[in-house]
C-alpha cells in the first residue's frame, strides 16, 4: 500500500486496478478530511495554536496580542474615520503619526458619531518651562476639545521629527453598555512642546458597543499621516 | 473638495477619501464651536492667572526673577 511522504495518506499502488479508483480516491479524501479537521472553525480575529505536541492537533483561540484591524492613511483630510468596526475585540487601540496643515491646531475624538455625552479629565505638560496643566469637562461632543489636552495635539506642519504621535484606547469596546472608558497619551511640537495624557468615558444615549471612531478637527486645518486601528482581547 | 473625510470602513476592508455628508459637516461645526469656546475660556484663565501673579509680586514688592531665586 502506497502512502504519501509527510502525512501517510493512503494512495493506490501503481498495480491497483482502475476499477478500484473511486474507492481509492474516497479513502484518500477521508484521510485528508480527518487530518485537517482542526483547521475548520474559528471566528474573526482568532489565531491558530497548537493544542498538543501531536501532529495536526490545533485549536482556535484569541491571540493575546494586538491584531491590526485597519489602517487609514489620510492625505489632507478634514476628518479621519473608522466605521463599521466589528464588536469582536475587548479593547480598541488607535495609534497614529500625523502632521496638520496649520501649526497649533488639533484633533479630538468622537465615538459612535454621538454629538454629546463625552466626559473627560486630562493633564498636560507643555512648553519649555514644563508647565503642568489639568482639566475636567463634562457632556462634550468629543474627548479633549481643548488645545492644551487634545488627543491629536499641536504639531509641526512639515518637520517629520515634530509630528504629533500618540495612542488612544477604548476599553470593553465589545460590550453593549452605555458607558465606555478611554485613555490617551499624545505628544507633538508646534510653537511649543506638548505632552498630553487623558482619561474619560462616554455615556451613549443607548447601550451599544463601539462601532465608529472619528477624529475631528478644531478649525480649518487638514491632516496627513497614518492611523492604525488595533484590536486586543 | 473642502471637507474631505478619510474613511476606513473596517467591515468592508476599504479606505477612501470622500466628501463629508451634510450631517458630518454639521457635527464638525458643533465640535468646532465647542473648541473655540474652550480655547476662549483657556485664554481668559491664562489672563486671570497672569494678573494674579502680577498682583502677588506687587504685594511682595519683588520682581519675577527675584521670586524665582527665592523658590530655588
Interface residues (C-beta under 8 A of the other chain):
Chain A: X69 X70 X71 X72 X73 X74 X75 X76 X77 X78 X79 X80 X81 X82 X83 X84 X85 X86 X108 X110 X113 X115 X137 X140 X141 X142 X145 X146 X147 X148 X216 X217 X218 X219 X222 X223 X227 X229
Chain B: X2 X3 X4 X5 X6 X7 X8 X9 X10 X11 X12 X13 X15 X17 X20 X24 X27 X28 X30 X31 X32 X34 X35 X36 X38 X39 X42
